[in-house]
Amino acid sequence: QVQLAESGGGLVQPGGSLRLSCVGSGFSFDDNGMSWYRRSPGKARELVASIPWSGRNINYADFTRGRFTISRDNTKSTVYLQMDDLKPEDTAVYYCHIMDTTYWGQGIRVTVSS
């Protein structure tokens, strides 16, 4: 059974940082690209960043503007999203996703507010 377990969300002030983690199980993590998406209030779900199985050719959405970093540790079956200089518009539910599949995590809430 494929499972994606996200953690690390919460409330942070503007300019602050959070690191999201997603632990995968029930599939071959090493062989799969992983992505982070988000859904902001009133908006459609959008891609934040993706990282292929090799860790090369990482893709970021324009809005990350160098503030976010996606990485993976295949030894821990974990993909990370380091988010720095957070802004109120980054408030959203963030989802972990296995690329090219229909598997999604349950989502984790990030709120950026003073």
N, C-alpha and C positions, 0 to 999 in steps of 0.2 A: 504494500500500500504506500503510494507516494505521499509524503508529508513535507510541508514547508513551514517551519516554525520561526516567525519573526519576533524580534525583541529589540529593545533599546529606544522606543518612542517615548513621548511624554511632552511636558510643557517646558518651553525654553524661552528666554527673553530674546528680542531682536539682537542680532550680532553674536549670539551664542552658537554652540555646537552640539551635535548629537551624532552618535554612531549607531546605525541600525545593523542588526545581524539577522541572517536567515540560515538556519540549519536545515539541510535537506536529508531525507532518508527515504528508503524504499526504491531508489533508482541509482543508476551509476552517475554520481555527481561529477566525476572527473570527465565524463564524455559529453557533458551538456553545457551549453551556454546558459548564463543566468542574467536576469534583468530585474531592475526595480522600476515600478510604475507608481503613479500616485493619482489620487482623485481628490481634487479640491472641491470645496462646497460649491454646488451649482455648475460644475464643469465635468466634462467627460474625462475618463481615465486617460493618462498620458504617460509616455515613456520618459523616464528620468535618465537611466543609463543602462548599458548592457555590456557584458563581458563574456567573450567566447570561452570555450573550454580551455583554450591554450593560454588565456590571459592577455592575448595580444589583440590589436584592433578594437580597442575599447571605444564605445560610442556614448556620447553625452548629448542630452538635449541642450539647446542653446541657452535656456534659462538658468542652467547650472553655472555658467560663466566662470568656470574654474573654482567654484565654491565647493563642489561635491566631488568625491573620489570613490569610485567603485573598485573593489578588490575581492579576491577570493583566496581561500586556503583550502586546497583540495584534501589535505590531510585531515581537516576537521569538517569537510563537507559543508563549508560555510561561505556565504557571500556577504560582503559588508558594503555599507554605504556611509561614508564619512561625510557629514554635512557641516560646513563651516559658514560663518557670516550669515546665519539664517535670517530670513525676512518674514514679515507677517504673511506675505503671499505664498510662502512655502507651507503654510498650514494645510494639511491634507491627511488622508489615509494613504499610507505607503504599502505597496504590495510587492512581494517577492514572486518571481515567475520563472519557470523553466522555459527557455527560448524554444520556439517552434513546437510547443505543446499547449494543452489546455489546462495545465496544472498551475494553480495559484495558491499563495498563502492566504491566510484569513484576513490579513491587513493589520496594520498597526498605526495608531493615530499619533501625528506630530502636530503640536500646537505652538505657534510662535506668537507670543503676546507679552506685552509689558503689564 
